[in-house]
Amino acid sequence: MPRLSAPLALLALRQSGYIVTAATLRSWVHRGHITRTASGYSLEEITTYLDRRDTPRDHPDIAAGRDMCNAV
């Protein structure tokens, strides 16, 4: 899959139901979650990160059905 410029990547993500801003993409690159090359961003890499980030295993200290306030 070819890499996309930020505006095209954001448009494709929006059309897929993801709400992401340009600043968010830049912060993910800065934190090392995704990469940006001279060709742009990989949509597959971004969606893989989003899907991985939203799984319950990312929050093992919180019981299912409880938020941070109730997890004590």
mmCIF file as Biopython writes it, N, C-alpha, C and O atoms, coordinates in Angstrom:
data_model
#
loop_
_atom_site.group_PDB
_atom_site.id
_atom_site.type_symbol
_atom_site.label_atom_id
_atom_site.label_alt_id
_atom_site.label_comp_id
_atom_site.label_asym_id
_atom_site.label_entity_id
_atom_site.label_seq_id
_atom_site.pdbx_PDB_ins_code
_atom_site.Cartn_x
_atom_site.Cartn_y
_atom_site.Cartn_z
_atom_site.occupancy
_atom_site.B_iso_or_equiv
_atom_site.auth_seq_id
_atom_site.auth_asym_id
_atom_site.pdbx_PDB_model_num
ATOM 1   N N  . MET A ? 1  ? 0.844   -1.174 0.000  1.0 0.0 1  A 1 
ATOM 2   C CA . MET A ? 1  ? 0.000   0.000  0.000  1.0 0.0 1  A 1 
ATOM 3   C C  . MET A ? 1  ? 0.891   1.239  0.000  1.0 0.0 1  A 1 
ATOM 4   O O  . MET A ? 1  ? 1.825   1.329  0.797  1.0 0.0 1  A 1 
ATOM 5   N N  . PRO A ? 2  ? 0.614   2.184  -0.875 1.0 0.0 2  A 1 
ATOM 6   C CA . PRO A ? 2  ? 1.454   3.390  -0.934 1.0 0.0 2  A 1 
ATOM 7   C C  . PRO A ? 2  ? 1.235   4.289  0.280  1.0 0.0 2  A 1 
ATOM 8   O O  . PRO A ? 2  ? 0.174   4.278  0.903  1.0 0.0 2  A 1 
ATOM 9   N N  . ARG A ? 3  ? 2.260   5.061  0.595  1.0 0.0 3  A 1 
ATOM 10  C CA . ARG A ? 3  ? 2.150   6.020  1.691  1.0 0.0 3  A 1 
ATOM 11  C C  . ARG A ? 3  ? 1.392   7.244  1.206  1.0 0.0 3  A 1 
ATOM 12  O O  . ARG A ? 3  ? 1.410   7.584  0.023  1.0 0.0 3  A 1 
ATOM 13  N N  . LEU A ? 4  ? 0.722   7.900  2.155  1.0 0.0 4  A 1 
ATOM 14  C CA . LEU A ? 4  ? -0.127  9.031  1.822  1.0 0.0 4  A 1 
ATOM 15  C C  . LEU A ? 4  ? 0.342   10.298 2.534  1.0 0.0 4  A 1 
ATOM 16  O O  . LEU A ? 4  ? 0.942   10.235 3.607  1.0 0.0 4  A 1 
ATOM 17  N N  . SER A ? 5  ? 0.061   11.438 1.926  1.0 0.0 5  A 1 
ATOM 18  C CA . SER A ? 5  ? 0.323   12.703 2.601  1.0 0.0 5  A 1 
ATOM 19  C C  . SER A ? 5  ? -0.618  12.807 3.801  1.0 0.0 5  A 1 
ATOM 20  O O  . SER A ? 5  ? -1.610  12.082 3.879  1.0 0.0 5  A 1 
ATOM 21  N N  . ALA A ? 6  ? -0.309  13.698 4.728  1.0 0.0 6  A 1 
ATOM 22  C CA . ALA A ? 6  ? -1.140  13.847 5.931  1.0 0.0 6  A 1 
ATOM 23  C C  . ALA A ? 6  ? -2.600  14.154 5.587  1.0 0.0 6  A 1 
ATOM 24  O O  . ALA A ? 6  ? -3.492  13.513 6.143  1.0 0.0 6  A 1 
ATOM 25  N N  . PRO A ? 7  ? -2.880  15.114 4.686  1.0 0.0 7  A 1 
ATOM 26  C CA . PRO A ? 7  ? -4.300  15.383 4.391  1.0 0.0 7  A 1 
ATOM 27  C C  . PRO A ? 7  ? -5.046  14.179 3.823  1.0 0.0 7  A 1 
ATOM 28  O O  . PRO A ? 7  ? -6.203  13.942 4.173  1.0 0.0 7  A 1 
ATOM 29  N N  . LEU A ? 8  ? -4.389  13.420 2.951  1.0 0.0 8  A 1 
ATOM 30  C CA . LEU A ? 8  ? -5.040  12.235 2.387  1.0 0.0 8  A 1 
ATOM 31  C C  . LEU A ? 8  ? -5.213  11.140 3.430  1.0 0.0 8  A 1 
ATOM 32  O O  . LEU A ? 8  ? -6.244  10.467 3.456  1.0 0.0 8  A 1 
ATOM 33  N N  . ALA A ? 9  ? -4.215  10.955 4.289  1.0 0.0 9  A 1 
ATOM 34  C CA . ALA A ? 9  ? -4.314  9.950  5.346  1.0 0.0 9  A 1 
ATOM 35  C C  . ALA A ? 9  ? -5.441  10.309 6.310  1.0 0.0 9  A 1 
ATOM 36  O O  . ALA A ? 9  ? -6.218  9.442  6.711  1.0 0.0 9  A 1 
ATOM 37  N N  . LEU A ? 10 ? -5.531  11.587 6.684  1.0 0.0 10 A 1 
ATOM 38  C CA . LEU A ? 10 ? -6.591  12.024 7.599  1.0 0.0 10 A 1 
ATOM 39  C C  . LEU A ? 10 ? -7.966  11.853 6.974  1.0 0.0 10 A 1 
ATOM 40  O O  . LEU A ? 10 ? -8.910  11.459 7.659  1.0 0.0 10 A 1 
ATOM 41  N N  . LEU A ? 11 ? -8.093  12.142 5.690  1.0 0.0 11 A 1 
ATOM 42  C CA . LEU A ? 11 ? -9.363  11.962 4.990  1.0 0.0 11 A 1 
ATOM 43  C C  . LEU A ? 11 ? -9.764  10.489 4.960  1.0 0.0 11 A 1 
ATOM 44  O O  . LEU A ? 11 ? -10.915 10.148 5.233  1.0 0.0 11 A 1 
ATOM 45  N N  . ALA A ? 12 ? -8.814  9.619  4.627  1.0 0.0 12 A 1 
ATOM 46  C CA . ALA A ? 12 ? -9.093  8.182  4.582  1.0 0.0 12 A 1 
ATOM 47  C C  . ALA A ? 12 ? -9.482  7.663  5.964  1.0 0.0 12 A 1 
ATOM 48  O O  . ALA A ? 12 ? -10.399 6.851  6.088  1.0 0.0 12 A 1 
ATOM 49  N N  . LEU A ? 13 ? -8.793  8.126  6.994  1.0 0.0 13 A 1 
ATOM 50  C CA . LEU A ? 13 ? -9.129  7.702  8.358  1.0 0.0 13 A 1 
ATOM 51  C C  . LEU A ? 13 ? -10.524 8.186  8.740  1.0 0.0 13 A 1 
ATOM 52  O O  . LEU A ? 13 ? -11.299 7.434  9.331  1.0 0.0 13 A 1 
ATOM 53  N N  . ARG A ? 14 ? -10.849 9.426  8.410  1.0 0.0 14 A 1 
ATOM 54  C CA . ARG A ? 14 ? -12.170 9.982  8.719  1.0 0.0 14 A 1 
ATOM 55  C C  . ARG A ? 14 ? -13.263 9.175  8.023  1.0 0.0 14 A 1 
ATOM 56  O O  . ARG A ? 14 ? -14.308 8.899  8.614  1.0 0.0 14 A 1 
ATOM 57  N N  . GLN A ? 15 ? -13.023 8.798  6.770  1.0 0.0 15 A 1 
ATOM 58  C CA . GLN A ? 15 ? -14.003 8.016  6.020  1.0 0.0 15 A 1 
ATOM 59  C C  . GLN A ? 15 ? -14.162 6.610  6.602  1.0 0.0 15 A 1 
ATOM 60  O O  . GLN A ? 15 ? -15.183 5.958  6.386  1.0 0.0 15 A 1 
ATOM 61  N N  . SER A ? 16 ? -13.152 6.147  7.338  1.0 0.0 16 A 1 
ATOM 62  C CA . SER A ? 16 ? -13.224 4.827  7.980  1.0 0.0 16 A 1 
ATOM 63  C C  . SER A ? 16 ? -13.750 4.911  9.406  1.0 0.0 16 A 1 
ATOM 64  O O  . SER A ? 16 ? -13.837 3.897  10.097 1.0 0.0 16 A 1 
ATOM 65  N N  . GLY A ? 17 ? -14.101 6.117  9.848  1.0 0.0 17 A 1 
ATOM 66  C CA . GLY A ? 17 ? -14.682 6.264  11.176 1.0 0.0 17 A 1 
ATOM 67  C C  . GLY A ? 17 ? -13.719 6.681  12.267 1.0 0.0 17 A 1 
ATOM 68  O O  . GLY A ? 17 ? -14.117 6.787  13.427 1.0 0.0 17 A 1 
ATOM 69  N N  . TYR A ? 18 ? -12.471 6.918  11.931 1.0 0.0 18 A 1 
ATOM 70  C CA . TYR A ? 18 ? -11.486 7.361  12.914 1.0 0.0 18 A 1 
ATOM 71  C C  . TYR A ? 18 ? -11.418 8.883  12.903 1.0 0.0 18 A 1 
ATOM 72  O O  . TYR A ? 18 ? -11.369 9.490  11.833 1.0 0.0 18 A 1 
ATOM 73  N N  . ILE A ? 19 ? -11.414 9.498  14.060 1.0 0.0 19 A 1 
ATOM 74  C CA . ILE A ? 19 ? -11.266 10.941 14.162 1.0 0.0 19 A 1 
ATOM 75  C C  . ILE A ? 19 ? -9.846  11.218 14.661 1.0 0.0 19 A 1 
ATOM 76  O O  . ILE A ? 19 ? -9.543  11.028 15.839 1.0 0.0 19 A 1 
ATOM 77  N N  . VAL A ? 20 ? -8.989  11.666 13.756 1.0 0.0 20 A 1 
ATOM 78  C CA . VAL A ? 20 ? -7.575  11.910 14.057 1.0 0.0 20 A 1 
ATOM 79  C C  . VAL A ? 20 ? -7.206  13.270 13.469 1.0 0.0 20 A 1 
ATOM 80  O O  . VAL A ? 20 ? -7.646  13.610 12.371 1.0 0.0 20 A 1 
ATOM 81  N N  . THR A ? 21 ? -6.412  14.040 14.185 1.0 0.0 21 A 1 
ATOM 82  C CA . THR A ? 21 ? -5.962  15.342 13.681 1.0 0.0 21 A 1 
ATOM 83  C C  . THR A ? 21 ? -4.517  15.245 13.197 1.0 0.0 21 A 1 
ATOM 84  O O  . THR A ? 21 ? -3.812  14.279 13.487 1.0 0.0 21 A 1 
ATOM 85  N N  . ALA A ? 22 ? -4.098  16.253 12.463 1.0 0.0 22 A 1 
ATOM 86  C CA . ALA A ? 22 ? -2.704  16.312 11.992 1.0 0.0 22 A 1 
ATOM 87  C C  . ALA A ? 22 ? -1.746  16.370 13.173 1.0 0.0 22 A 1 
ATOM 88  O O  . ALA A ? 22 ? -0.681  15.754 13.148 1.0 0.0 22 A 1 
ATOM 89  N N  . ALA A ? 23 ? -2.131  17.116 14.209 1.0 0.0 23 A 1 
ATOM 90  C CA . ALA A ? 23 ? -1.276  17.212 15.399 1.0 0.0 23 A 1 
ATOM 91  C C  . ALA A ? 23 ? -1.124  15.845 16.077 1.0 0.0 23 A 1 
ATOM 92  O O  . ALA A ? 23 ? -0.057  15.520 16.598 1.0 0.0 23 A 1 
ATOM 93  N N  . THR A ? 24 ? -2.190  15.057 16.066 1.0 0.0 24 A 1 
ATOM 94  C CA . THR A ? 24 ? -2.126  13.719 16.651 1.0 0.0 24 A 1 
ATOM 95  C C  . THR A ? 24 ? -1.161  12.838 15.863 1.0 0.0 24 A 1 
ATOM 96  O O  . THR A ? 24 ? -0.354  12.120 16.454 1.0 0.0 24 A 1 
ATOM 97  N N  . LEU A ? 25 ? -1.239  12.888 14.535 1.0 0.0 25 A 1 
ATOM 98  C CA . LEU A ? 25 ? -0.300  12.111 13.712 1.0 0.0 25 A 1 
ATOM 99  C C  . LEU A ? 25 ? 1.139   12.494 14.038 1.0 0.0 25 A 1 
ATOM 100 O O  . LEU A ? 25 ? 1.995   11.628 14.217 1.0 0.0 25 A 1 
ATOM 101 N N  . ARG A ? 26 ? 1.398   13.806 14.114 1.0 0.0 26 A 1 
ATOM 102 C CA . ARG A ? 26 ? 2.763   14.257 14.416 1.0 0.0 26 A 1 
ATOM 103 C C  . ARG A ? 26 ? 3.218   13.767 15.788 1.0 0.0 26 A 1 
ATOM 104 O O  . ARG A ? 26 ? 4.375   13.377 15.950 1.0 0.0 26 A 1 
ATOM 105 N N  . SER A ? 27 ? 2.331   13.781 16.771 1.0 0.0 27 A 1 
ATOM 106 C CA . SER A ? 27 ? 2.723   13.326 18.111 1.0 0.0 27 A 1 
ATOM 107 C C  . SER A ? 27 ? 2.994   11.829 18.124 1.0 0.0 27 A 1 
ATOM 108 O O  . SER A ? 27 ? 3.899   11.372 18.823 1.0 0.0 27 A 1 
ATOM 109 N N  . TRP A ? 28 ? 2.219   11.052 17.356 1.0 0.0 28 A 1 
ATOM 110 C CA . TRP A ? 28 ? 2.480   9.609  17.291 1.0 0.0 28 A 1 
ATOM 111 C C  . TRP A ? 28 ? 3.831   9.329  16.658 1.0 0.0 28 A 1 
ATOM 112 O O  . TRP A ? 28 ? 4.531   8.405  17.073 1.0 0.0 28 A 1 
ATOM 113 N N  . VAL A ? 29 ? 4.208   10.125 15.646 1.0 0.0 29 A 1 
ATOM 114 C CA . VAL A ? 29 ? 5.532   9.965  15.042 1.0 0.0 29 A 1 
ATOM 115 C C  . VAL A ? 29 ? 6.596   10.320 16.068 1.0 0.0 29 A 1 
ATOM 116 O O  . VAL A ? 29 ? 7.579   9.595  16.224 1.0 0.0 29 A 1 
ATOM 117 N N  . HIS A ? 30 ? 6.405   11.422 16.759 1.0 0.0 30 A 1 
ATOM 118 C CA . HIS A ? 30 ? 7.374   11.871 17.767 1.0 0.0 30 A 1 
ATOM 119 C C  . HIS A ? 30 ? 7.558   10.821 18.868 1.0 0.0 30 A 1 
ATOM 120 O O  . HIS A ? 30 ? 8.673   10.619 19.350 1.0 0.0 30 A 1 
ATOM 121 N N  . ARG A ? 31 ? 6.478   10.157 19.265 1.0 0.0 31 A 1 
ATOM 122 C CA . ARG A ? 31 ? 6.535   9.132  20.319 1.0 0.0 31 A 1 
ATOM 123 C C  . ARG A ? 31 ? 6.981   7.768  19.804 1.0 0.0 31 A 1 
ATOM 124 O O  . ARG A ? 31 ? 7.218   6.851  20.591 1.0 0.0 31 A 1 
ATOM 125 N N  . GLY A ? 32 ? 7.097   7.631  18.480 1.0 0.0 32 A 1 
ATOM 126 C CA . GLY A ? 32 ? 7.572   6.374  17.914 1.0 0.0 32 A 1 
ATOM 127 C C  . GLY A ? 32 ? 6.483   5.338  17.665 1.0 0.0 32 A 1 
ATOM 128 O O  . GLY A ? 32 ? 6.792   4.176  17.401 1.0 0.0 32 A 1 
ATOM 129 N N  . HIS A ? 33 ? 5.221   5.733  17.744 1.0 0.0 33 A 1 
ATOM 130 C CA . HIS A ? 33 ? 4.128   4.786  17.516 1.0 0.0 33 A 1 
ATOM 131 C C  . HIS A ? 33 ? 3.954   4.465  16.039 1.0 0.0 33 A 1 
ATOM 132 O O  . HIS A ? 33 ? 3.607   3.340  15.678 1.0 0.0 33 A 1 
ATOM 133 N N  . ILE A ? 34 ? 4.195   5.461  15.183 1.0 0.0 34 A 1 
ATOM 134 C CA . ILE A ? 34 ? 4.108   5.284  13.731 1.0 0.0 34 A 1 
ATOM 135 C C  . ILE A ? 34 ? 5.305   5.989  13.102 1.0 0.0 34 A 1 
ATOM 136 O O  . ILE A ? 34 ? 6.024   6.730  13.772 1.0 0.0 34 A 1 
ATOM 137 N N  . THR A ? 35 ? 5.511   5.749  11.803 1.0 0.0 35 A 1 
ATOM 138 C CA . THR A ? 35 ? 6.619   6.397  11.111 1.0 0.0 35 A 1 
ATOM 139 C C  . THR A ? 35 ? 6.087   7.296  9.997  1.0 0.0 35 A 1 
ATOM 140 O O  . THR A ? 35 ? 5.001   7.083  9.459  1.0 0.0 35 A 1 
ATOM 141 N N  . ARG A ? 36 ? 6.881   8.293  9.676  1.0 0.0 36 A 1 
ATOM 142 C CA . ARG A ? 36 ? 6.601   9.176  8.545  1.0 0.0 36 A 1 
ATOM 143 C C  . ARG A ? 36 ? 7.871   9.251  7.720  1.0 0.0 36 A 1 
ATOM 144 O O  . ARG A ? 36 ? 8.945   9.547  8.243  1.0 0.0 36 A 1 
ATOM 145 N N  . THR A ? 37 ? 7.746   8.985  6.449  1.0 0.0 37 A 1 
ATOM 146 C CA . THR A ? 37 ? 8.887   9.072  5.541  1.0 0.0 37 A 1 
ATOM 147 C C  . THR A ? 37 ? 8.662   10.249 4.599  1.0 0.0 37 A 1 
ATOM 148 O O  . THR A ? 37 ? 7.663   10.960 4.709  1.0 0.0 37 A 1 
ATOM 149 N N  . ALA A ? 38 ? 9.580   10.448 3.688  1.0 0.0 38 A 1 
ATOM 150 C CA . ALA A ? 38 ? 9.426   11.501 2.684  1.0 0.0 38 A 1 
ATOM 151 C C  . ALA A ? 38 ? 8.178   11.262 1.836  1.0 0.0 38 A 1 
ATOM 152 O O  . ALA A ? 38 ? 7.613   12.200 1.276  1.0 0.0 38 A 1 
ATOM 153 N N  . SER A ? 39 ? 7.750   9.992  1.745  1.0 0.0 39 A 1 
ATOM 154 C CA . SER A ? 39 ? 6.551   9.639  0.975  1.0 0.0 39 A 1 
ATOM 155 C C  . SER A ? 39 ? 5.267   9.866  1.753  1.0 0.0 39 A 1 
ATOM 156 O O  . SER A ? 39 ? 4.186   9.896  1.163  1.0 0.0 39 A 1 
ATOM 157 N N  . GLY A ? 40 ? 5.365   10.024 3.060  1.0 0.0 40 A 1 
ATOM 158 C CA . GLY A ? 40 ? 4.172   10.250 3.868  1.0 0.0 40 A 1 
ATOM 159 C C  . GLY A ? 40 ? 3.944   9.175  4.913  1.0 0.0 40 A 1 
ATOM 160 O O  . GLY A ? 40 ? 4.885   8.571  5.427  1.0 0.0 40 A 1 
ATOM 161 N N  . TYR A ? 41 ? 2.665   8.947  5.218  1.0 0.0 41 A 1 
ATOM 162 C CA . TYR A ? 41 ? 2.253   8.025  6.270  1.0 0.0 41 A 1 
ATOM 163 C C  . TYR A ? 41 ? 1.679   6.742  5.677  1.0 0.0 41 A 1 
ATOM 164 O O  . TYR A ? 41 ? 1.073   6.760  4.605  1.0 0.0 41 A 1 
ATOM 165 N N  . SER A ? 42 ? 1.875   5.634  6.378  1.0 0.0 42 A 1 
ATOM 166 C CA . SER A ? 42 ? 1.290   4.362  5.985  1.0 0.0 42 A 1 
ATOM 167 C C  . SER A ? 42 ? -0.056  4.217  6.691  1.0 0.0 42 A 1 
ATOM 168 O O  . SER A ? 42 ? -0.118  4.159  7.919  1.0 0.0 42 A 1 
ATOM 169 N N  . LEU A ? 43 ? -1.127  4.160  5.909  1.0 0.0 43 A 1 
ATOM 170 C CA . LEU A ? 43 ? -2.463  4.015  6.470  1.0 0.0 43 A 1 
ATOM 171 C C  . LEU A ? 43 ? -2.591  2.698  7.237  1.0 0.0 43 A 1 
ATOM 172 O O  . LEU A ? 43 ? -3.242  2.637  8.281  1.0 0.0 43 A 1 
ATOM 173 N N  . GLU A ? 44 ? -1.973  1.659  6.714  1.0 0.0 44 A 1 
ATOM 174 C CA . GLU A ? 44 ? -1.995  0.356  7.395  1.0 0.0 44 A 1 
ATOM 175 C C  . GLU A ? 44 ? -1.318  0.449  8.759  1.0 0.0 44 A 1 
ATOM 176 O O  . GLU A ? 44 ? -1.822  -0.099 9.740  1.0 0.0 44 A 1 
ATOM 177 N N  . GLU A ? 45 ? -0.199  1.126  8.825  1.0 0.0 45 A 1 
ATOM 178 C CA . GLU A ? 45 ? 0.517   1.286  10.088 1.0 0.0 45 A 1 
ATOM 179 C C  . GLU A ? 45 ? -0.321  2.077  11.104 1.0 0.0 45 A 1 
ATOM 180 O O  . GLU A ? 45 ? -0.356  1.738  12.287 1.0 0.0 45 A 1 
ATOM 181 N N  . ILE A ? 46 ? -0.987  3.121  10.635 1.0 0.0 46 A 1 
ATOM 182 C CA . ILE A ? 46 ? -1.815  3.938  11.524 1.0 0.0 46 A 1 
ATOM 183 C C  . ILE A ? 46 ? -2.991  3.132  12.061 1.0 0.0 46 A 1 
ATOM 184 O O  . ILE A ? 46 ? -3.254  3.150  13.263 1.0 0.0 46 A 1 
ATOM 185 N N  . THR A ? 47 ? -3.700  2.427  11.188 1.0 0.0 47 A 1 
ATOM 186 C CA . THR A ? 47 ? -4.864  1.659  11.652 1.0 0.0 47 A 1 
ATOM 187 C C  . THR A ? 47 ? -4.447  0.494  12.545 1.0 0.0 47 A 1 
ATOM 188 O O  . THR A ? 47 ? -5.172  0.137  13.473 1.0 0.0 47 A 1 
ATOM 189 N N  . THR A ? 48 ? -3.298  -0.096 12.275 1.0 0.0 48 A 1 
ATOM 190 C CA . THR A ? 48 ? -2.791  -1.159 13.152 1.0 0.0 48 A 1 
ATOM 191 C C  . THR A ? 48 ? -2.520  -0.590 14.536 1.0 0.0 48 A 1 
ATOM 192 O O  . THR A ? 48 ? -2.862  -1.214 15.541 1.0 0.0 48 A 1 
ATOM 193 N N  . TYR A ? 49 ? -1.905  0.594  14.600 1.0 0.0 49 A 1 
ATOM 194 C CA . TYR A ? 49 ? -1.646  1.232  15.887 1.0 0.0 49 A 1 
ATOM 195 C C  . TYR A ? 49 ? -2.959  1.550  16.604 1.0 0.0 49 A 1 
ATOM 196 O O  . TYR A ? 49 ? -3.087  1.291  17.800 1.0 0.0 49 A 1 
ATOM 197 N N  . LEU A ? 50 ? -3.931  2.106  15.887 1.0 0.0 50 A 1 
ATOM 198 C CA . LEU A ? 50 ? -5.216  2.445  16.507 1.0 0.0 50 A 1 
ATOM 199 C C  . LEU A ? 50 ? -5.921  1.209  17.048 1.0 0.0 50 A 1 
ATOM 200 O O  . LEU A ? 50 ? -6.455  1.232  18.158 1.0 0.0 50 A 1 
ATOM 201 N N  . ASP A ? 51 ? -5.926  0.133  16.273 1.0 0.0 51 A 1 
ATOM 202 C CA . ASP A ? 51 ? -6.582  -1.099 16.719 1.0 0.0 51 A 1 
ATOM 203 C C  . ASP A ? 51 ? -5.862  -1.707 17.913 1.0 0.0 51 A 1 
ATOM 204 O O  . ASP A ? 51 ? -6.510  -2.181 18.847 1.0 0.0 51 A 1 
ATOM 205 N N  . ARG A ? 52 ? -4.539  -1.703 17.897 1.0 0.0 52 A 1 
ATOM 206 C CA . ARG A ? 52 ? -3.752  -2.255 19.003 1.0 0.0 52 A 1 
ATOM 207 C C  . ARG A ? 52 ? -3.944  -1.413 20.260 1.0 0.0 52 A 1 
ATOM 208 O O  . ARG A ? 52 ? -4.042  -1.954 21.361 1.0 0.0 52 A 1 
ATOM 209 N N  . ARG A ? 53 ? -3.996  -0.110 20.103 1.0 0.0 53 A 1 
ATOM 210 C CA . ARG A ? 53 ? -4.129  0.808  21.223 1.0 0.0 53 A 1 
ATOM 211 C C  . ARG A ? 53 ? -5.472  0.669  21.929 1.0 0.0 53 A 1 
ATOM 212 O O  . ARG A ? 53 ? -5.566  0.908  23.133 1.0 0.0 53 A 1 
ATOM 213 N N  . ASP A ? 54 ? -6.499  0.290  21.201 1.0 0.0 54 A 1 
ATOM 214 C CA . ASP A ? 54 ? -7.842  0.229  21.764 1.0 0.0 54 A 1 
ATOM 215 C C  . ASP A ? 54 ? -8.233  -1.136 22.306 1.0 0.0 54 A 1 
ATOM 216 O O  . ASP A ? 54 ? -9.410  -1.366 22.588 1.0 0.0 54 A 1 
ATOM 217 N N  . THR A ? 55 ? -7.281  -2.047 22.460 1.0 0.0 55 A 1 
ATOM 218 C CA . THR A ? 55 ? -7.611  -3.359 23.004 1.0 0.0 55 A 1 
ATOM 219 C C  . THR A ? 55 ? -7.526  -3.339 24.525 1.0 0.0 55 A 1 
ATOM 220 O O  . THR A ? 55 ? -6.748  -2.564 25.080 1.0 0.0 55 A 1 
ATOM 221 N N  . PRO A ? 56 ? -8.309  -4.175 25.215 1.0 0.0 56 A 1 
ATOM 222 C CA . PRO A ? 56 ? -8.308  -4.190 26.680 1.0 0.0 56 A 1 
ATOM 223 C C  . PRO A ? 56 ? -6.945  -4.500 27.286 1.0 0.0 56 A 1 
ATOM 224 O O  . PRO A ? 56 ? -6.679  -4.082 28.413 1.0 0.0 56 A 1 
ATOM 225 N N  . ARG A ? 57 ? -6.072  -5.218 26.583 1.0 0.0 57 A 1 
ATOM 226 C CA . ARG A ? 57 ? -4.780  -5.578 27.163 1.0 0.0 57 A 1 
ATOM 227 C C  . ARG A ? 57 ? -3.897  -4.367 27.415 1.0 0.0 57 A 1 
ATOM 228 O O  . ARG A ? 57 ? -2.895  -4.466 28.123 1.0 0.0 57 A 1 
ATOM 229 N N  . ASP A ? 58 ? -4.263  -3.217 26.839 1.0 0.0 58 A 1 
ATOM 230 C CA . ASP A ? 58 ? -3.509  -2.000 27.091 1.0 0.0 58 A 1 
ATOM 231 C C  . ASP A ? 58 ? -3.784  -1.440 28.485 1.0 0.0 58 A 1 
ATOM 232 O O  . ASP A ? 58 ? -3.039  -0.591 28.973 1.0 0.0 58 A 1 
ATOM 233 N N  . HIS A ? 59 ? -4.855  -1.915 29.125 1.0 0.0 59 A 1 
ATOM 234 C CA . HIS A ? 59 ? -5.257  -1.407 30.429 1.0 0.0 59 A 1 
ATOM 235 C C  . HIS A ? 59 ? -5.485  -2.563 31.404 1.0 0.0 59 A 1 
ATOM 236 O O  . HIS A ? 59 ? -6.611  -2.765 31.858 1.0 0.0 59 A 1 
ATOM 237 N N  . PRO A ? 60 ? -4.437  -3.327 31.734 1.0 0.0 60 A 1 
ATOM 238 C CA . PRO A ? 60 ? -4.631  -4.527 32.549 1.0 0.0 60 A 1 
ATOM 239 C C  . PRO A ? 60 ? -5.062  -4.235 33.983 1.0 0.0 60 A 1 
ATOM 240 O O  . PRO A ? 60 ? -5.591  -5.124 34.649 1.0 0.0 60 A 1 
ATOM 241 N N  . ASP A ? 61 ? -4.850  -3.008 34.480 1.0 0.0 61 A 1 
ATOM 242 C CA . ASP A ? 61 ? -5.198  -2.705 35.867 1.0 0.0 61 A 1 
ATOM 243 C C  . ASP A ? 61 ? -6.669  -2.361 36.050 1.0 0.0 61 A 1 
ATOM 244 O O  . ASP A ? 61 ? -7.136  -2.222 37.181 1.0 0.0 61 A 1 
ATOM 245 N N  . ILE A ? 62 ? -7.393  -2.223 34.969 1.0 0.0 62 A 1 
ATOM 246 C CA . ILE A ? 62 ? -8.797  -1.836 35.059 1.0 0.0 62 A 1 
ATOM 247 C C  . ILE A ? 62 ? -9.658  -3.055 34.750 1.0 0.0 62 A 1 
ATOM 248 O O  . ILE A ? 62 ? -9.524  -3.664 33.689 1.0 0.0 62 A 1 
ATOM 249 N N  . ALA A ? 63 ? -10.528 -3.401 35.667 1.0 0.0 63 A 1 
ATOM 250 C CA . ALA A ? 63 ? -11.423 -4.536 35.459 1.0 0.0 63 A 1 
ATOM 251 C C  . ALA A ? 63 ? -12.455 -4.173 34.398 1.0 0.0 63 A 1 
ATOM 252 O O  . ALA A ? 63 ? -12.804 -3.005 34.234 1.0 0.0 63 A 1 
ATOM 253 N N  . ALA A ? 64 ? -12.935 -5.178 33.685 1.0 0.0 64 A 1 
ATOM 254 C CA . ALA A ? 64 ? -13.930 -4.948 32.646 1.0 0.0 64 A 1 
ATOM 255 C C  . ALA A ? 64 ? -15.167 -4.286 33.243 1.0 0.0 64 A 1 
ATOM 256 O O  . ALA A ? 64 ? -15.651 -4.689 34.301 1.0 0.0 64 A 1 
ATOM 257 N N  . GLY A ? 65 ? -15.670 -3.266 32.553 1.0 0.0 65 A 1 
ATOM 258 C CA . GLY A ? 65 ? -16.869 -2.588 33.003 1.0 0.0 65 A 1 
ATOM 259 C C  . GLY A ? 65 ? -16.637 -1.525 34.061 1.0 0.0 65 A 1 
ATOM 260 O O  . GLY A ? 65 ? -17.593 -0.945 34.576 1.0 0.0 65 A 1 
ATOM 261 N N  . ARG A ? 66 ? -15.387 -1.265 34.390 1.0 0.0 66 A 1 
ATOM 262 C CA . ARG A ? 66 ? -15.090 -0.251 35.407 1.0 0.0 66 A 1 
ATOM 263 C C  . ARG A ? 66 ? -14.177 0.805  34.803 1.0 0.0 66 A 1 
ATOM 264 O O  . ARG A ? 66 ? -13.283 0.486  34.019 1.0 0.0 66 A 1 
ATOM 265 N N  . ASP A ? 67 ? -14.401 2.040  35.161 1.0 0.0 67 A 1 
ATOM 266 C CA . ASP A ? 67 ? -13.508 3.093  34.687 1.0 0.0 67 A 1 
ATOM 267 C C  . ASP A ? 67 ? -12.427 3.361  35.710 1.0 0.0 67 A 1 
ATOM 268 O O  . ASP A ? 67 ? -12.384 2.720  36.760 1.0 0.0 67 A 1 
ATOM 269 N N  . MET A ? 68 ? -11.549 4.312  35.407 1.0 0.0 68 A 1 
ATOM 270 C CA . MET A ? 68 ? -10.426 4.610  36.303 1.0 0.0 68 A 1 
ATOM 271 C C  . MET A ? 68 ? -10.888 5.027  37.697 1.0 0.0 68 A 1 
ATOM 272 O O  . MET A ? 68 ? -10.218 4.726  38.685 1.0 0.0 68 A 1 
ATOM 273 N N  . CYS A ? 69 ? -12.026 5.716  37.786 1.0 0.0 69 A 1 
ATOM 274 C CA . CYS A ? 69 ? -12.506 6.190  39.088 1.0 0.0 69 A 1 
ATOM 275 C C  . CYS A ? 69 ? -12.955 5.036  39.974 1.0 0.0 69 A 1 
ATOM 276 O O  . CYS A ? 69 ? -12.825 5.104  41.196 1.0 0.0 69 A 1 
ATOM 277 N N  . ASN A ? 70 ? -13.478 3.983  39.370 1.0 0.0 70 A 1 
ATOM 278 C CA . ASN A ? 70 ? -14.009 2.859  40.138 1.0 0.0 70 A 1 
ATOM 279 C C  . ASN A ? 70 ? -13.015 1.711  40.311 1.0 0.0 70 A 1 
ATOM 280 O O  . ASN A ? 70 ? -13.329 0.721  40.971 1.0 0.0 70 A 1 
ATOM 281 N N  . ALA A ? 71 ? -11.834 1.828  39.733 1.0 0.0 71 A 1 
ATOM 282 C CA . ALA A ? 71 ? -10.893 0.713  39.718 1.0 0.0 71 A 1 
ATOM 283 C C  . ALA A ? 71 ? -10.090 0.603  41.014 1.0 0.0 71 A 1 
ATOM 284 O O  . ALA A ? 71 ? -9.240  -0.281 41.126 1.0 0.0 71 A 1 
ATOM 285 N N  . VAL A ? 72 ? -10.328 1.454  41.974 1.0 0.0 72 A 1 
ATOM 286 C CA . VAL A ? 72 ? -9.531  1.465  43.209 1.0 0.0 72 A 1 
ATOM 287 C C  . VAL A ? 72 ? -9.934  0.334  44.113 1.0 0.0 72 A 1 
ATOM 288 O O  . VAL A ? 72 ? -9.374  0.182  45.199 1.0 0.0 72 A 1 
#
